[in-house]
Every structure is written in C-alpha cells, then in structure tokens.
Amino acid sequence: MNRKLTLLLSVLTLGLIAFAAFKPVTSGAAPNTNWTGWRGSEGTGISAETNLPTEWSADKNIKWKSALPGRGHSSPIVWGNQIFLTTDIEGDIVPGAKAVKHIIEGQEYIHPDSIAADRNHTFKVLSVDRNTGKILWEQTAYTGTVYDGRHRKGSYAAPTMVTDGQFVYAWFGGEGDGLYCYDFKGKLIWKTPIAKIASVGMGPSTSPVMADGVIALQCDEDEGKKSFIAGVDKKTGKELWRTPRPVQGGWSTPLVVKTARGNEIVTSGFEWIISYEPKTGKELWRMKSFQSNALPTPLVGFGMVYAYSGYPTKKTLAIKLGGSGELTETSLAWSYDKGTAYIPSSILYGDNIYLMTDRGILTCLDAKTGKLIYEGGRIPVPATFTASPVAFDGKILLTSEDGDTYVIKAGAKHEILATNSVGEPVYASPAISDGMIFIRGEKNLYCISNKK
C-alpha cells in the first residue's frame, strides 16, 4: 500500500503507548512485587501474583484515587513503595512554533490529526506513594517548544519509564533534552541528548529498554533515512553505541530476550525485524518484516520470538531464536494472518498466545504450533482499546478507552468473568504490584485492591 495513503487512512492513535521490556538488574526486592517497566519486569504483561481483585467500582475495591497534573499515557511503574510516571503540561501558543517538515515520497506531508507543536510544553516526572496515592515529588525535566506534533489522542508523555531499583529513567521520544536519570528522591543524576526524531507528526511512543547495564532506544523516523538504535550507559549517561536502522518511522519498543548466547534486543519495524547485541549494538540477525506498521511489542516463549503488525496488514510471525544474519523461511516456525491490533500488544500466557484487535476481539492460538484454538472472542459492547492486556492467576484483563476493564478467563474457551469501570478514559496499560492493580486514567491514577 502507498505509504502516504497508509498514514492518511490511519485514524487510530499513534504515539500513545510506550512499550518497555527488560530484565531487572538489581536485587534486594521481593520477587514479583515490582513492576519495573512497560508490561512488568519481564516485559510480558504477566504477574505471578494471586488473590488480586477482579471486581471494582466507585464504592468497591478502589483503595485510592489520585489526581495527576497534565496529560500522559505512560504506564505506571512500581518499585517498593513508589510509583513513577511522566506527564506533559501543555501551555500557551508560541508564535512561530511549528512541527518539523515531513517529506514522504518526495512531497510534504501533514497528518490531519497532528496537533500541539505550536505550544509550550512542560515535561514532568512524578513519584507517587503506592499505599496512599500521595504525590511524593515531581520534577520538571523540560520546559519549551517541541520538535514535532502529536496525535490529537496522544501525549508527549507516552513512553513508559524504566527502573533498576536504584534509579528511574525517563524518555520523551527525542523531545526535550533527551534521556533523563533520577534517583528515588527526585534528584537529577544525568541527562543525555540523543536526537530529535521526526514521527510523522504523531508524537513519541517507544520506551527505553534495559539490558546488560545499557539503556537501548529505538529511534525510527519518517522515511527511515535517519533511523537508528542507540545504547546508553545506565550509570553515566554516556552514549556507548549507535547503529543505523533500515526501517522507516515506527513506534514499537524492543523486547529484551534471554537466549543461550546472552541477551538480545529484538526490534520490530515496517521493513525488518532485527535483533541486536546490547553491549555493542551489533546486529545479530534480521528477518523481512510485514511491510506494514508494526507498533506492538514482540512476545517471547518456547524458543521463539513473536512479532506482529496490525495495519494495514494483520500478520504474526513466530521466529525461531538462535539464528544469525538474514533469516529465511527455515527460521519461521509458523505464521498467522488475522486477529492483530494496530496499537495494543497481544499477550502470551501459559501455552497460548491471545491476539487482540483494537476492538478487543481475541484470537487464541497454540504458541508452539500456531494452531487456532478459538477466534472471535468478543466483549459485550463496542469499544476501542489502546491499553495492552495484562494477566494473572488464570485471568486476562483488557482495559478499553472508555475505562472499562474486562476480566477474561484464560484457556481454550472465551469467557468474560467480570466487567469493571473507573469512570474515565484510559489509554495507559495497567501495572500490578503487591496485591494492587494500578490504572492510569485520563485525569487520575487508581489503586485497585481488596487489601484492608
């Protein structure tokens, strides 16, 4: 499909969700209680906790509700008693301020839903008390104009933060001053400029990932002439490496995958699925991608990595790990041509992959073989989803833009166990920590818990 037509036809929000996945690199906290990045400490969206609430409402199991300043779609991350988020406070119009010019297929391109490049912005990092919802501190990372526009449903505070248990790292997708490192008391340790990234006027989405002491940033832009992935020393903020990428503008976050030869940073993109060595940025392998927007984060399990796209092509590829160079079809375990979303990631839980569409329709496949178990699993009312699913204790949670969370029984039969609402729009994905579910709404952060 013509690239410009693909962009124009897209009315779904780009740059809403940041996808971050990594292995924690410090110890000292109880296992399974911290949620250290997007989709948790393993980047899977899965919690090993049990006895979490599956029903909530305004007068049931909402432990606290805390108002948040500004606009942000970064998901909560949790370490110990602290929750960390980012936000953007949009200010007045700045005369003369405008987005960078986008050239697509030789012509200037302006996305009809791109806004906010003409205003002043204040990017903030927040710490919230996990048990009370009180804002412990907020720090201003940047105040000024921005390089590119954002989607009208999006936010410059879309990328999710990451933490190693000692420091927290914030990234606004190339806007502001780059990558920021704070300690748990809110002190700025360092900040490192990376690059200004043209995002077709859709704003940021990609989150930082961490492996082997390196923070990796996937920076895909416009037509891909300046796309790259960079590695930054997490202690010093020094850029260690930068590897060009033959991939046009995208919003996917890499997945850190543990293999027999060590950690790999697996990236998804329009033209290629590529794996990198974390310490050096060396390309390990690549496979031809979908020629389609591949926003969701990959999945991993059973010796395979699963990459998928949802617009305009819906396709899932199960790629065998352990290869080198340019992979051929012999490295492809299976593929499937339906059921994927443009924005939300899917989830691998137990033996099955649950593919999710932007309307919350589930397709369940055997993760090892790709065999169809069921398709067309629907929620009871029409809805749109930006948040990605999380899972615990045999249940999968889907949270819609309306703020409704559908609790679905994992397994061979699609069954909705409960429907719950926080009563406001939700674009960020939930976090789970120590018996609590944290949901970031458009205006408030909610703690869902049945603990007394």
VEXDO-545932 format. One record per residue (C-alpha): x, y, z; residue in three letters; residue number from 1. Coordinates in steps of 0.001 Angstrom, whole numbers, plus 500000, padded with zeros to 6 digits. Layout:
VEXDO-545932
X, Y, Z, ALA, NUM;
...
//
This chain:
VEXDO-545932
500000, 500000, 500000, MET, 1;
501179, 503545, 499254, ASN, 2;
502984, 504841, 502346, ARG, 3;
501244, 508210, 502339, LYS, 4;
497837, 506586, 501881, LEU, 5;
498618, 504209, 504731, THR, 6;
499318, 507158, 507019, LEU, 7;
496319, 509163, 505865, LEU, 8;
493856, 506320, 506309, LEU, 9;
495069, 505746, 509817, SER, 10;
492703, 507250, 512366, VAL, 11;
493968, 505192, 515254, LEU, 12;
496230, 506862, 517732, THR, 13;
499941, 506611, 517177, LEU, 14;
502300, 507537, 519917, GLY, 15;
500060, 506605, 522791, LEU, 16;
501649, 503640, 524282, ILE, 17;
505140, 503054, 525079, ALA, 18;
506439, 499589, 525089, PHE, 19;
509265, 498837, 527526, ALA, 20;
510606, 495383, 528443, ALA, 21;
513719, 494347, 530327, PHE, 22;
515242, 492148, 532979, LYS, 23;
515758, 493889, 536330, PRO, 24;
519419, 494384, 537094, VAL, 25;
519424, 494959, 540844, THR, 26;
518330, 492799, 543729, SER, 27;
517010, 493354, 547204, GLY, 28;
513283, 493448, 546493, ALA, 29;
510876, 490583, 546932, ALA, 30;
510191, 488773, 543649, PRO, 31;
507019, 489506, 541710, ASN, 32;
506173, 492652, 543685, THR, 33;
507828, 495267, 541471, ASN, 34;
506580, 496318, 538045, TRP, 35;
509738, 497833, 536606, THR, 36;
508759, 498759, 533060, GLY, 37;
506029, 498541, 530476, TRP, 38;
504378, 495146, 530785, ARG, 39;
506238, 494425, 534015, GLY, 40;
509697, 493276, 534966, SER, 41;
509842, 490581, 532276, GLU, 42;
508139, 492651, 529584, GLY, 43;
505373, 490048, 529287, THR, 44;
502365, 491726, 530895, GLY, 45;
502114, 488774, 533292, ILE, 46;
502103, 488810, 537085, SER, 47;
502668, 485705, 539209, ALA, 48;
500539, 487180, 541983, GLU, 49;
497254, 485653, 543096, THR, 50;
494319, 486927, 545158, ASN, 51;
494143, 490162, 543202, LEU, 52;
490744, 491853, 542901, PRO, 53;
488690, 491017, 539824, THR, 54;
485774, 493316, 540639, GLU, 55;
485807, 497058, 541334, TRP, 56;
483639, 500142, 541091, SER, 57;
483369, 503590, 542655, ALA, 58;
482413, 502055, 546022, ASP, 59;
484221, 498718, 545831, LYS, 60;
487934, 497801, 545912, ASN, 61;
489247, 501215, 544870, ILE, 62;
491791, 501843, 547619, LYS, 63;
492590, 505352, 546456, TRP, 64;
492229, 507742, 543548, LYS, 65;
494861, 510422, 542975, SER, 66;
494583, 513385, 540585, ALA, 67;
497503, 513744, 538180, LEU, 68;
498598, 517001, 536549, PRO, 69;
498780, 517420, 532787, GLY, 70;
498341, 514751, 530132, ARG, 71;
500220, 511480, 529938, GLY, 72;
499824, 507962, 528606, HIS, 73;
502943, 506428, 530135, SER, 74;
502026, 503393, 532189, SER, 75;
502798, 503297, 535914, PRO, 76;
505945, 501500, 537001, ILE, 77;
506421, 500392, 540607, VAL, 78;
509391, 499717, 542858, TRP, 79;
508796, 499217, 546559, GLY, 80;
506527, 501966, 547853, ASN, 81;
506956, 504277, 544860, GLN, 82;
505084, 504592, 541582, ILE, 83;
506709, 506539, 538745, PHE, 84;
505030, 508241, 535793, LEU, 85;
505596, 511096, 533363, THR, 86;
503260, 513862, 532247, THR, 87;
503110, 516787, 529836, ASP, 88;
501546, 520089, 530851, ILE, 89;
500543, 521913, 527695, GLU, 90;
500841, 525690, 527769, GLY, 91;
500092, 528683, 525605, ASP, 92;
500578, 529019, 521879, ILE, 93;
504104, 530146, 520984, VAL, 94;
504164, 532474, 517958, PRO, 95;
506165, 530930, 515130, GLY, 96;
506460, 527495, 516726, ALA, 97;
505606, 524613, 514395, LYS, 98;
506431, 520988, 513703, ALA, 99;
509373, 519877, 511621, VAL, 100;
508527, 519485, 507925, LYS, 101;
507794, 515902, 506883, HIS, 102;
508705, 514693, 503401, ILE, 103;
507010, 511439, 502414, ILE, 104;
507587, 510049, 498924, GLU, 105;
509103, 513338, 497842, GLY, 106;
506232, 515550, 498967, GLN, 107;
505499, 517494, 502113, GLU, 108;
503082, 515595, 504307, TYR, 109;
500944, 516912, 507170, ILE, 110;
498909, 514370, 509104, HIS, 111;
495346, 515678, 509617, PRO, 112;
495325, 514615, 513288, ASP, 113;
498686, 516150, 514226, SER, 114;
498482, 518926, 516832, ILE, 115;
500310, 520697, 519704, ALA, 116;
503631, 521605, 518047, ALA, 117;
502695, 525298, 518281, ASP, 118;
502506, 525327, 522079, ARG, 119;
504810, 525472, 525061, ASN, 120;
505193, 522207, 526967, HIS, 121;
506408, 521217, 530416, THR, 122;
507533, 517612, 530817, PHE, 123;
507412, 516302, 534380, LYS, 124;
508466, 513134, 536202, VAL, 125;
506243, 512113, 539128, LEU, 126;
506675, 509832, 542125, SER, 127;
503514, 508640, 543891, VAL, 128;
503218, 506789, 547197, ASP, 129;
501999, 503301, 546363, ARG, 130;
499935, 502903, 549511, ASN, 131;
498261, 506320, 549737, THR, 132;
498307, 507869, 546264, GLY, 133;
500053, 510987, 547577, LYS, 134;
502434, 512637, 545124, ILE, 135;
505837, 512351, 546836, LEU, 136;
507685, 514580, 544388, TRP, 137;
507515, 515976, 540890, GLU, 138;
510436, 517223, 538856, GLN, 139;
510380, 519323, 535703, THR, 140;
512521, 517639, 533071, ALA, 141;
511983, 520228, 530335, TYR, 142;
510050, 523385, 529505, THR, 143;
509856, 524776, 525982, GLY, 144;
508666, 524055, 522471, THR, 145;
508694, 520655, 520778, VAL, 146;
510245, 519315, 517584, TYR, 147;
507218, 517514, 516140, ASP, 148;
503468, 517320, 516591, GLY, 149;
501495, 514590, 518315, ARG, 150;
498279, 512778, 517507, HIS, 151;
495267, 514535, 518994, ARG, 152;
494630, 511494, 521218, LYS, 153;
498288, 511107, 522120, GLY, 154;
500747, 512619, 524569, SER, 155;
504400, 513610, 524616, TYR, 156;
504493, 511727, 527927, ALA, 157;
503644, 508423, 526235, ALA, 158;
506864, 506418, 526723, PRO, 159;
506873, 504398, 529938, THR, 160;
509764, 504831, 532362, MET, 161;
512110, 502036, 533455, VAL, 162;
513868, 501428, 536756, THR, 163;
516646, 499201, 538028, ASP, 164;
515660, 499686, 541668, GLY, 165;
518221, 502436, 542230, GLN, 166;
517405, 504973, 539517, PHE, 167;
514495, 505748, 537207, VAL, 168;
514892, 506688, 533562, TYR, 169;
512544, 508930, 531595, ALA, 170;
512381, 509416, 527829, TRP, 171;
510035, 511662, 525893, PHE, 172;
510836, 510197, 522484, GLY, 173;
513528, 512650, 521482, GLY, 174;
511613, 515679, 522693, GLU, 175;
513067, 517788, 525480, GLY, 176;
516715, 517230, 526399, ASP, 177;
516879, 513501, 525653, GLY, 178;
517156, 510691, 528202, LEU, 179;
516891, 511563, 531911, TYR, 180;
518095, 509676, 535007, CYS, 181;
516715, 510438, 538500, TYR, 182;
517283, 508869, 541879, ASP, 183;
514337, 507769, 544020, PHE, 184;
514285, 511127, 545813, LYS, 185;
513838, 513037, 542565, GLY, 186;
517396, 514268, 542138, LYS, 187;
518533, 514545, 538520, LEU, 188;
521628, 512351, 538158, ILE, 189;
522270, 512964, 534465, TRP, 190;
520577, 513807, 531186, LYS, 191;
521861, 512881, 527743, THR, 192;
520829, 514358, 524381, PRO, 193;
520062, 511652, 521820, ILE, 194;
518413, 513148, 518719, ALA, 195;
515354, 514991, 517515, LYS, 196;
513089, 512387, 515948, ILE, 197;
510526, 513158, 513247, ALA, 198;
507496, 510982, 513980, SER, 199;
505255, 511841, 511007, VAL, 200;
503556, 514305, 513363, GLY, 201;
502244, 511521, 515584, MET, 202;
504435, 512060, 518648, GLY, 203;
506517, 509601, 520684, PRO, 204;
505700, 506093, 521825, SER, 205;
508838, 503970, 522061, THR, 206;
510069, 503368, 525602, SER, 207;
513630, 502717, 526762, PRO, 208;
514632, 499120, 527470, VAL, 209;
517466, 497916, 529663, MET, 210;
519893, 495012, 529360, ALA, 211;
523467, 494352, 530483, ASP, 212;
523822, 497796, 532025, GLY, 213;
522766, 499506, 528789, VAL, 214;
519628, 501516, 528073, ILE, 215;
518587, 500993, 524447, ALA, 216;
516460, 503473, 522496, LEU, 217;
514808, 502541, 519214, GLN, 218;
514611, 505737, 517155, CYS, 219;
512792, 505183, 513862, ASP, 220;
511803, 508304, 511939, GLU, 221;
509708, 509338, 508915, ASP, 222;
511108, 507631, 505800, GLU, 223;
513903, 505942, 507730, GLY, 224;
516855, 507866, 506323, LYS, 225;
517980, 508803, 509853, LYS, 226;
516604, 505846, 511843, SER, 227;
518902, 504246, 514416, PHE, 228;
519070, 502379, 517703, ILE, 229;
521360, 503706, 520452, ALA, 230;
522809, 502282, 523655, GLY, 231;
523474, 504475, 526715, VAL, 232;
525452, 503551, 529840, ASP, 233;
522849, 503473, 532623, LYS, 234;
525326, 504696, 535254, LYS, 235;
526936, 507613, 533434, THR, 236;
524550, 508546, 530624, GLY, 237;
527349, 508174, 528074, LYS, 238;
526240, 507037, 524630, GLU, 239;
528068, 503756, 524024, LEU, 240;
526970, 502944, 520506, TRP, 241;
524618, 503977, 517709, ARG, 242;
523590, 501605, 514918, THR, 243;
521730, 502805, 511793, PRO, 244;
518460, 501009, 511044, ARG, 245;
516999, 500472, 507535, PRO, 246;
513496, 500992, 508907, VAL, 247;
511045, 503844, 508360, GLN, 248;
509094, 505647, 511051, GLY, 249;
507667, 503394, 513748, GLY, 250;
506509, 503371, 517344, TRP, 251;
507377, 499911, 518629, SER, 252;
509502, 499264, 521706, THR, 253;
512100, 496480, 521578, PRO, 254;
511897, 493358, 523712, LEU, 255;
514902, 492090, 525639, VAL, 256;
515086, 488344, 525061, VAL, 257;
517324, 485963, 527003, LYS, 258;
518881, 483357, 524714, THR, 259;
521615, 480726, 525002, ALA, 260;
524185, 483230, 523738, ARG, 261;
523039, 486036, 526038, GLY, 262;
520551, 488867, 525972, ASN, 263;
519248, 490146, 522649, GLU, 264;
517333, 493327, 521885, ILE, 265;
514647, 492322, 519393, VAL, 266;
513092, 495167, 517422, THR, 267;
510035, 495235, 515215, SER, 268;
509585, 497587, 512284, GLY, 269;
507935, 498249, 508940, PHE, 270;
510617, 496598, 506776, GLU, 271;
512649, 494398, 509138, TRP, 272;
512585, 492520, 512426, ILE, 273;
516148, 492932, 513756, ILE, 274;
517997, 491654, 516836, SER, 275;
520957, 493472, 518414, TYR, 276;
523657, 492698, 520964, GLU, 277;
523047, 495002, 523975, PRO, 278;
526662, 495855, 524863, LYS, 279;
527826, 496756, 521363, THR, 280;
524769, 497392, 519193, GLY, 281;
525990, 494738, 516751, LYS, 282;
523239, 493307, 514574, GLU, 283;
522782, 489603, 515295, LEU, 284;
520046, 488683, 512854, TRP, 285;
517243, 490118, 510785, ARG, 286;
514124, 488841, 509040, MET, 287;
511992, 490567, 506450, LYS, 288;
509036, 492144, 508181, SER, 289;
505458, 492854, 507198, PHE, 290;
505814, 495968, 505006, GLN, 291;
503229, 497219, 507460, SER, 292;
503081, 499310, 510628, ASN, 293;
504367, 497110, 513468, ALA, 294;
503633, 499091, 516634, LEU, 295;
503100, 496352, 519270, PRO, 296;
505983, 494969, 521296, THR, 297;
507102, 491443, 520374, PRO, 298;
506420, 488406, 522563, LEU, 299;
508750, 485576, 523541, VAL, 300;
508387, 481944, 524594, GLY, 301;
509147, 478342, 523674, PHE, 302;
512419, 479265, 521970, GLY, 303;
510693, 481717, 519659, MET, 304;
510061, 485421, 519365, VAL, 305;
506674, 486509, 518040, TYR, 306;
506438, 489733, 516027, ALA, 307;
503220, 491072, 514572, TYR, 308;
501603, 494006, 512823, SER, 309;
498021, 495213, 512686, GLY, 310;
497705, 497876, 509979, TYR, 311;
497259, 497661, 507086, PRO, 312;
498464, 494045, 507174, THR, 313;
497437, 491784, 510041, LYS, 314;
500111, 489136, 510484, LYS, 315;
502005, 487257, 513206, THR, 316;
505407, 485628, 512671, LEU, 317;
506849, 483022, 515059, ALA, 318;
510629, 483193, 514578, ILE, 319;
512992, 480565, 515972, LYS, 320;
515709, 482055, 518160, LEU, 321;
519389, 481224, 517691, GLY, 322;
519856, 482297, 514084, GLY, 323;
522407, 484686, 512591, SER, 324;
522499, 487001, 509602, GLY, 325;
519486, 487381, 507336, GLU, 326;
516987, 484675, 508255, LEU, 327;
514962, 482748, 505725, THR, 328;
511679, 480877, 505994, GLU, 329;
513520, 477950, 507571, THR, 330;
513676, 480083, 510743, SER, 331;
509932, 480678, 510671, LEU, 332;
508049, 478218, 512889, ALA, 333;
504605, 479431, 511848, TRP, 334;
502621, 482471, 510787, SER, 335;
499025, 483647, 511153, TYR, 336;
497203, 486248, 509081, ASP, 337;
494381, 487629, 511255, LYS, 338;
493484, 488985, 514668, GLY, 339;
496177, 491575, 515455, THR, 340;
495836, 495201, 516555, ALA, 341;
497372, 498415, 515291, TYR, 342;
498060, 499798, 518783, ILE, 343;
497730, 497268, 521656, PRO, 344;
500191, 494440, 522116, SER, 345;
498939, 490890, 522430, SER, 346;
499889, 488508, 525249, ILE, 347;
501441, 485052, 525602, LEU, 348;
500038, 483411, 528712, TYR, 349;
500558, 479768, 529563, GLY, 350;
500728, 477744, 526366, ASP, 351;
498678, 480171, 524303, ASN, 352;
499004, 483467, 522504, ILE, 353;
495978, 485713, 522775, TYR, 354;
495984, 488025, 519772, LEU, 355;
493972, 491182, 520336, MET, 356;
492424, 493622, 517891, THR, 357;
491882, 497334, 518500, ASP, 358;
488233, 496464, 519263, ARG, 359;
489127, 493928, 521943, GLY, 360;
488365, 490831, 519867, ILE, 361;
490557, 487904, 520932, LEU, 362;
492041, 485085, 518881, THR, 363;
493646, 482254, 520851, CYS, 364;
496477, 480270, 519233, LEU, 365;
498730, 477479, 520449, ASP, 366;
502029, 479335, 520917, ALA, 367;
504140, 476342, 519873, LYS, 368;
502329, 475467, 516656, THR, 369;
500122, 478412, 515733, GLY, 370;
497092, 476107, 515771, LYS, 371;
493818, 478006, 516150, LEU, 372;
492064, 477350, 519461, ILE, 373;
489344, 479973, 519120, TYR, 374;
488689, 483239, 517323, GLU, 375;
486103, 485997, 517544, GLY, 376;
486135, 486269, 521347, GLY, 377;
484156, 489467, 521873, ARG, 378;
483427, 491849, 524694, ILE, 379;
479738, 492645, 525353, PRO, 380;
479728, 496226, 523985, VAL, 381;
481543, 498017, 521149, PRO, 382;
484779, 499609, 522375, ALA, 383;
488214, 500776, 521268, THR, 384;
491438, 499755, 523001, PHE, 385;
494788, 501466, 523327, THR, 386;
495978, 499761, 526526, ALA, 387;
497578, 496333, 526217, SER, 388;
496388, 493327, 528239, PRO, 389;
497862, 492069, 531486, VAL, 390;
497335, 488652, 533041, ALA, 391;
497420, 486972, 536459, PHE, 392;
496036, 483886, 538173, ASP, 393;
494406, 482429, 535051, GLY, 394;
492797, 485712, 534014, LYS, 395;
493442, 488258, 531271, ILE, 396;
492488, 491915, 531718, LEU, 397;
491556, 494128, 528758, LEU, 398;
491034, 497835, 529525, THR, 399;
489212, 499965, 526950, SER, 400;
489491, 503670, 526168, GLU, 401;
486157, 504051, 527996, ASP, 402;
487844, 502944, 531213, GLY, 403;
486118, 499562, 531319, ASP, 404;
488220, 496531, 532246, THR, 405;
487018, 493133, 531045, TYR, 406;
488262, 490157, 533073, VAL, 407;
488545, 487172, 530738, ILE, 408;
489215, 483582, 531718, LYS, 409;
492407, 482249, 530151, ALA, 410;
492093, 478944, 528351, GLY, 411;
490501, 477239, 525399, ALA, 412;
487101, 478933, 525798, LYS, 413;
486456, 482672, 525752, HIS, 414;
484575, 483616, 528904, GLU, 415;
484092, 487055, 530437, ILE, 416;
484171, 486812, 534225, LEU, 417;
483603, 490462, 535146, ALA, 418;
483358, 493990, 533789, THR, 419;
484656, 496905, 535869, ASN, 420;
484983, 500639, 535313, SER, 421;
486979, 503558, 536695, VAL, 422;
484573, 506009, 535058, GLY, 423;
487058, 507919, 532884, GLU, 424;
489023, 507320, 529673, PRO, 425;
492088, 505077, 529900, VAL, 426;
494945, 504945, 527381, TYR, 427;
497760, 503587, 529561, ALA, 428;
498167, 499915, 530393, SER, 429;
497732, 498626, 533959, PRO, 430;
500524, 497763, 536361, ALA, 431;
500408, 495093, 539100, ILE, 432;
502332, 495164, 542368, SER, 433;
501927, 493556, 545789, ASP, 434;
498232, 492758, 545561, GLY, 435;
497320, 496022, 543829, MET, 436;
496358, 496913, 540258, ILE, 437;
497228, 500444, 539143, PHE, 438;
495243, 502039, 536338, ILE, 439;
496126, 505433, 534931, ARG, 440;
493063, 507293, 533715, GLY, 441;
492951, 510488, 531720, GLU, 442;
492894, 512591, 534909, LYS, 443;
493526, 510223, 537826, ASN, 444;
495630, 507285, 538959, LEU, 445;
493667, 504473, 540603, TYR, 446;
494783, 501795, 543040, CYS, 447;
492580, 498692, 542879, ILE, 448;
492970, 496444, 545917, SER, 449;
490948, 494185, 548201, ASN, 450;
493501, 494617, 550982, LYS, 451;
492133, 496204, 554132, LYS, 452;
//
